[in-house]
């Protein structure tokens, strides 16, 4: 029953992290919260169905790329070029780090409702 114990640990950690997060207050924050909850439910369902974690991770990675391509003006031809997954992940991590380094500190919105 190691899997059940690990899932319980992940759930507990997730709940502890969420308890420290501010509540969504703007319309966009609430929409993002709903979307994240749906993604989390889907991932939990896949884990409970014993879907391999690697398959879940690579699926999320693939669909994230498909959503990100148009935002980054990446053509379909460029997106379909084959490079090793490890190189693609390394490039993405570097891009994310570059963006995160430029992001100002998060300050929760003071608005109550939209």
C-alpha positions in Angstrom: 0.0 0.0 0.0 2.9 2.3 -0.6 1.0 4.1 -3.3 -1.9 5.0 -1.0 0.5 6.3 1.6 2.3 8.4 -1.0 -0.9 9.8 -2.3 -2.0 10.7 1.2 1.3 12.5 1.8 0.9 14.4 -1.5 -2.7 15.4 -0.5 -1.6 16.5 2.9 1.3 18.6 1.4 -1.1 20.1 -1.1 -3.6 21.1 1.6 -0.8 22.6 3.7 0.4 24.7 0.8 -3.1 25.8 -0.2 -3.9 26.8 3.4 -1.1 29.5 3.1 -2.4 30.9 -0.2 -4.6 33.9 -0.3 -8.2 33.3 -1.5 -9.0 34.2 -5.1 -10.8 37.5 -5.2 -10.9 38.8 -8.7 -12.8 37.2 -11.6 -9.6 36.0 -13.2 -8.2 34.6 -10.0 -11.5 32.7 -9.4 -11.4 31.4 -13.0 -7.8 30.3 -12.6 -8.7 28.5 -9.3 -11.6 26.6 -11.0 -9.3 25.6 -13.9 -6.6 24.4 -11.5 -9.1 22.5 -9.4 -10.3 20.7 -12.6 -6.8 19.8 -13.7 -6.0 18.5 -10.2 -9.1 16.4 -10.1 -8.2 14.9 -13.5 -4.7 14.1 -12.4 -5.9 12.6 -9.2 -8.4 10.4 -11.2 -5.6 9.3 -13.5 -3.4 8.4 -10.5 -6.2 6.4 -8.9 -6.7 4.5 -12.2 -3.0 3.6 -11.9 -1.9 5.6 -14.9 1.9 5.8 -14.9 3.1 9.1 -13.6 5.5 9.4 -16.6 2.5 9.3 -18.9 0.6 11.9 -16.9 3.7 14.2 -16.8 4.5 13.9 -20.5 0.8 14.4 -21.4 0.7 17.6 -19.4 4.0 18.7 -20.9 2.7 18.0 -24.4 -0.6 19.9 -24.0 1.2 22.8 -22.2 3.5 23.1 -25.2 0.5 23.0 -27.6 -1.2 25.8 -25.7 2.1 27.8 -25.3 3.2 27.6 -29.0 0.7 30.2 -30.4 1.5 32.6 -27.5 5.2 32.4 -28.4 4.6 32.7 -32.1 6.0 29.3 -32.7 4.9 27.9 -36.1 3.4 24.4 -36.4 6.4 23.4 -38.4 8.8 24.6 -35.7 6.7 22.9 -33.0 6.8 19.6 -34.9 10.6 19.5 -35.1 11.9 16.6 -33.3 14.4 17.2 -30.5 15.2 15.0 -27.5 12.7 15.4 -24.7 15.6 16.1 -22.2 16.8 19.0 -24.4 13.2 20.4 -24.8 12.7 20.2 -21.0 16.0 21.9 -20.4 15.1 24.7 -22.8 11.7 25.2 -21.2 13.2 25.3 -17.7 15.6 28.0 -18.8 12.8 30.0 -20.4 10.7 29.7 -17.2 13.6 30.7 -15.0 14.2 33.8 -17.2 10.5 34.8 -16.9 10.3 34.1 -13.2 13.4 36.2 -12.6 11.6 39.2 -14.1 8.2 38.7 -12.3 7.7 41.1 -9.5 6.8 39.7 -6.0 3.2 38.6 -5.8 0.8 40.8 -3.9 -2.7 39.5 -3.5 -5.5 41.6 -5.0 -7.3 43.8 -2.5 -10.6 43.7 -4.5 -13.3 41.7 -3.0 -15.6 40.8 -5.9 -15.9 41.5 -9.6 
